[in-house]
C-alpha cells in the first residue's frame, strides 16, 4: 500500500473512531453501574422511611381542626 492511499487513510480514521467509541462505551457503562448503585441505595432508603411512618388510623396523623386550642 502506498502511504497516501485513500483506503488506508479511511481505514485508519475508522480505527481511531472505533477506539474512541470503545472508550466512550466503557465510560457510559461505568456511569450506568454507578447510577444503578445509587438507585438501589435510594430504594432501600425509601423502604426504611416507609417503615418509620405510622400506620393510617393508628392516630399518627390528625386533622388540623383536632389540634386547635379550645378558644377557637
N, C-alpha and C positions, 0 to 999 in steps of 0.2 A: 504494500500500500504506500502510496505517496503521502507525505505529511500534510499536504494541503487538500487531500481528498475530502470532498463534502460529506461522504458517507461516514468517514472516520470521525469527522468533527461532530456530526449529528449523533453518532453512537456515544461519543464522549459526553456530549451535553445530556443525553438521556441517562447515562450512568450517574452523572452528577445530580440530576433531578431525582433519580431513584434513591440515591443516598440521602438527600435532604428529606425526601418523603418518609424514608425509614426512620430517620431521627425524629421527625415530627410525630409519626405514629407512636413511637416509644414514649415521647413526652405526653401525648394525649392519653395513652394508656395509664401512665403514672397519675395524671390528673383524675381519671375515672376511678382508679383504685383509691386515691385519697378521698374523693368525694363519697364513694361508697362507704368508706370507714366513718366519715362524718355523718352520713345518713343513718348508719347503724347506731352510732352513739346517740344521735338525736331521737331515734325511735325508742331506745332504751330509756332516755331521759323523760320523754313524754309518758311512757308507761309508768315510770316511777312517780311522776307528778300526778297522774290519774289515780294512782293508788292512795295518794295523800288526800284527795278530795273526798269529803264526807258523802255518804250515800244520800240520794234525794229522799226527802221525807224523814231523815233522821234528825232534823232540827238544825242542820248545818247552815242552811240558808233560810232567811226570813224575809217577809215583805218589809218595805221601808216603813209602812204605817205601824208595824209592830214595835218599832224602835223609837217612836215619837214620845217625847216627855208628856206627862199627864196633863199639862195645861193646854195642850193642843186639842 
